[in-house]
Amino acid sequence: MLFYFLLFLIGIVGIVVNRKNILSLLMSIELLLLAVNLLFFTSSLSFDSLTGLIFAFFVLIVAAAESAVGLSLLVAFFRVKSTVAIQFAHLLHG
């Protein structure tokens, strides 16, 4: 239980501390989802239920979709601005 909390805490600290790089924000969000996924998986095994595994599967689907959309936006942003710094993101509003 402490391991999952530490992973989640590292993800939150990564989001709060490093707010200048989009790639590090995406990695921190993935770390948060990984911690929740591991908690669902181990609780499902300990309670001998499939509910946690089903939730873990849905979290994996959301993480894959978030990665695909986030990385495609990151590539488009890099092509326009040649940087992944967040302070230039407001320039893409159209």
N, C-alpha and C positions, 0 to 999 in steps of 0.2 A: 504494500500500500504506500509506503514511503517512497519507493522508486517511482511510482506513477505521479505522485505529488511533486517530486523533484523534477521530473520531465516536464510536467505542466508548468511548474514555476519557472524553469529555464525558458520555456516558450513565451511566457508572459514577459519575463525580463528582456528577452530578445526583441519583443514588440515595443516595449516601453523605451528601452535604451537606444536601440538603433532605428531611428525613424527617418533616416536619410536614404536608405538603399531599399529598393523594392524587392530585390532578390532575397535579402535577409529577412524581410517581413514575410515573404512567402514561405521561407524555410521555417520561420518561427510558428507560423500557422500550421504547417505540416507537423511540427513537433507537438503542438497542442492536440491535434487530431490523433497522432500516434499514441499519446499518453491516454487519451480517452478510449481509444480502440483497445489498448492493452488491458485497461481496467475492465472493459466489457468482456473481453475474452477470458480473462482469469476468473472473473466473478461467475461467468457462465459455466466454466469448468468446475468451480468449487460448489456451486448450487445444483449442478447436474441438470441444466436447463439449456434449451436452444435459443432462448430469447436474447441472451447476451451475444451469441454468435450472429443472430440475425441483425441486431443493432450494429455490431462490428462490421458486418458486410455493407450495411447502408452507409456507415461512416467512411468505409473504403471507397464507395461509389462517389460520395460527396468530395472526398479528398482528391480522387482522380479528376473529377470535373473541375474542381478548383485549380488544380495544377495545370490542366490543359488550357483553361481560359486565362489564368494568370500569366502563364508563360507566353501565350500568344499575344496578350496585351503588352507584355514586357518586350517581346521582339519588335512589335510595331512601334512602341515608344522609343526603343533604341535606334530604330531606323530613322525616325524623325529627328530626334534630339542628340543622338550619339552618346547618350549617358543614361544611367538608370537611377539618377537622383530624383527624389520625390518633389523637391522644390520647383522643378520645371513641369510638373504634371498639370498644373492649372493652365498651361499654354495649349493643351490639346482639346479644349472644350469646344472648338469649332469656330 
